[in-house]
Amino acid sequence: MKNKTDILEHNRVSWDKQSVEGSPWCTTVDAKTISKAKRGDWQVILTPLKPVPKSWFGDIKNKDVLCLASGGGQQAPIFAAAGAKVVSFDMSKEQLKKDNLVARQNELELQTIRGDMADLSVLDNESFNLIFHPVSNVFAPDIKKVWDECFRVLRIGGSLLSGLMNPLFFLFDPDDAKESGQLTVKYKLPYSDIEHLDNKRLQDTINKKIALEFSHSLTDQIGGQIEAGFVITGFYEDWWDNEATLLNKYSPTFIATKALKPV
């Protein structure tokens, strides 16, 4: 499975499946969270644990916000409850259904669009003040187009908030590490499930409808934003849940960036 269209379709199906089965990234926020957001008391995450600093947002009331590849009934409804005009753009119809569900339950205005994060052609130039893009481009074979499209649809002075996977995570096989209790470098970066898994394991991943993952170099993840025209104005690292990976004992595995579309 090396065709980009086939990869994206597989990952769409896998996220539909994961959303139906439930996971921390597919669990909708409750009415209490929405009620607090309506009163101005809210927080969201780009990475697993650390809340995004409120200073990264400013006042989002009546601002146009694009939640990019972040469906699941979590961030988009919170932004809508906080007073933003929100579009949730995601490839998974099940994740978007959860955004719509929370919106209906709490009488929120929220638009959903299904599509590829690297193709925002249905959106006009300079349509948004803020793009919120949690860790999701790990499921995209190529991310430079993502940054170019984000730059195009942002207004001057707007911000792109992104969650990124630190590529060092992909040096190791988490299953091997869990079994042996040791971290042993196994893969050369940049990593790709398509290129690095043996045929049996790759086919098993496909058969089980597990999303295919791709590491991206820091050059593509951070340098790619700069190349698209952004100026990086915020940065922090984050960890995973303590038991999620042995690497978590030694290094943060996530990065968050704030990028400004300058005048």
PyMOL commands that set and color helices and strands:
alter all, ss='L'
color gray80, all
select helices_A, chain A and resi 4-21+24-26+31-38+54-56+75-81+93-105+137-139+144-153+167-171+174-180+193-196+199-207+218-228+246-249
alter helices_A, ss='H'
color red, helices_A
select strands_A, chain A and resi 64-68+85-90+110-114+128-133+154-165+231-238+254-260
alter strands_A, ss='S'
color yellow, strands_A
deselect
rebuild
show_as cartoon
